Amino acid sequence: MLEIIATQNAPQAIGPYSQAIKVNGMLYTSGQIGLTPQGELIGDISVQTRQVLQNLKEVLKAGNSGLDKVVKTTIFLSNMEDFGIVNTIYAEFFGEHKPARSTVGVKVLPKNALVEIECIAIVN
């Protein structure tokens, strides 16, 4: 059975999609950008990356999962020169856990964000 996941602790979807979908013991998140839960895009690449990962953490929590259960992430960067900064902050959030990952350079992201991350995780 398909379950829509939503939390007030992360920004609401800005289009016709869900924050995440839970199905068959897996959680699939939509991409998160550096919006606060109130919907404000904040800061430089460091600040946005931290906000993105905090948003993902909250969505995962709402779906009965967590960063330690993530099996795959996809990172979208508007500037590949930011890769090192994003990689360092990403490592802080994930610690020893190292999910499979792809990083893609893109021309533009929603609201002109600098970074977007989506993930797939196991549900507890």
C-alpha positions as CSV (number, residue, x, y, z in Angstrom):
1,M,0.0,0.0,0.0
2,L,1.2,3.5,-0.9
3,E,1.4,6.1,1.9
4,I,2.0,9.8,1.4
5,I,4.4,11.2,4.0
6,A,4.2,14.8,5.1
7,T,5.7,16.8,8.0
8,Q,5.5,20.5,9.0
9,N,9.2,20.3,10.0
10,A,10.3,20.5,6.4
11,P,9.0,22.9,3.6
12,Q,5.8,22.0,2.0
13,A,5.8,20.8,-1.6
14,I,5.9,23.7,-4.0
15,G,4.1,21.8,-6.7
16,P,1.8,18.8,-7.3
17,Y,4.0,16.2,-5.5
18,S,4.5,14.8,-2.0
19,Q,7.5,15.3,0.4
20,A,7.9,11.5,0.3
21,I,6.1,8.2,-0.6
22,K,6.3,5.0,1.5
23,V,5.7,1.7,-0.3
24,N,6.9,-1.9,0.2
25,G,9.2,-1.0,3.1
26,M,11.0,1.8,1.2
27,L,10.7,5.6,1.4
28,Y,11.3,7.7,-1.7
29,T,11.8,11.4,-0.9
30,S,11.2,14.3,-3.3
31,G,14.2,16.5,-3.8
32,Q,14.7,19.0,-1.1
33,I,16.2,22.5,-1.6
34,G,17.5,24.9,1.0
35,L,14.1,26.2,2.0
36,T,13.3,26.6,5.7
37,P,10.1,24.9,6.9
38,Q,8.5,28.3,6.5
39,G,9.4,28.3,2.7
40,E,12.3,30.8,2.7
41,L,15.4,30.0,0.6
42,I,18.4,30.9,2.8
43,G,22.1,31.4,2.5
44,D,25.1,30.4,0.5
45,I,26.0,26.8,-0.6
46,S,27.0,25.8,2.9
47,V,23.8,27.1,4.6
48,Q,21.6,25.7,1.8
49,T,23.3,22.2,2.0
50,R,22.8,22.0,5.8
51,Q,19.1,23.1,5.4
52,V,18.6,20.5,2.6
53,L,20.0,17.7,4.7
54,Q,18.0,18.8,7.8
55,N,14.9,18.9,5.7
56,L,15.6,15.3,4.4
57,K,16.3,14.2,8.0
58,E,12.8,15.5,9.0
59,V,11.0,13.9,6.1
60,L,12.8,10.6,6.7
61,K,11.8,10.8,10.4
62,A,8.2,11.4,9.5
63,G,8.3,8.3,7.3
64,N,9.7,6.2,10.2
65,S,13.3,6.1,8.7
66,G,16.5,8.1,9.1
67,L,19.8,9.1,7.5
68,D,21.3,5.8,8.6
69,K,18.7,3.9,6.6
70,V,19.4,5.8,3.3
71,V,20.5,3.5,0.5
72,K,20.8,6.0,-2.4
73,T,21.0,9.7,-2.8
74,T,21.0,12.0,-5.8
75,I,22.6,15.5,-5.5
76,F,21.8,18.2,-8.0
77,L,24.3,21.1,-8.1
78,S,23.9,24.4,-10.0
79,N,27.7,24.8,-9.8
80,M,29.9,21.8,-9.8
81,E,32.6,23.9,-8.2
82,D,30.6,23.6,-5.0
83,F,31.1,19.8,-5.0
84,G,33.8,19.9,-2.3
85,I,31.8,22.1,0.1
86,V,28.6,19.9,-0.4
87,N,30.7,16.7,0.0
88,T,32.1,17.9,3.3
89,I,28.7,18.8,4.8
90,Y,27.1,15.6,3.4
91,A,29.8,13.6,5.2
92,E,29.1,15.4,8.5
93,F,25.4,14.4,8.3
94,F,26.0,10.8,7.2
95,G,29.1,10.0,9.2
96,E,30.3,6.5,8.6
97,H,27.2,5.5,6.7
98,K,27.9,5.8,3.0
99,P,24.8,5.3,0.8
100,A,25.2,4.9,-3.0
101,R,25.2,8.4,-4.6
102,S,25.1,10.3,-7.9
103,T,25.9,14.0,-8.3
104,V,24.6,15.8,-11.3
105,G,25.4,19.3,-12.5
106,V,22.3,21.2,-13.6
107,K,21.7,24.6,-15.2
108,V,19.1,25.8,-12.8
109,L,17.1,24.5,-9.8
110,P,13.7,25.5,-8.4
111,K,13.7,29.0,-6.9
112,N,17.3,29.3,-8.1
113,A,18.5,27.1,-5.3
114,L,22.2,26.0,-5.3
115,V,21.7,22.4,-4.3
116,E,18.9,19.8,-4.3
117,I,19.1,16.3,-2.8
118,E,16.7,13.4,-3.0
119,C,17.0,9.9,-1.4
120,I,15.7,6.4,-1.1
121,A,15.7,4.8,2.3
122,I,14.6,1.7,4.1
123,V,11.7,2.1,6.6
124,N,12.3,1.0,10.2
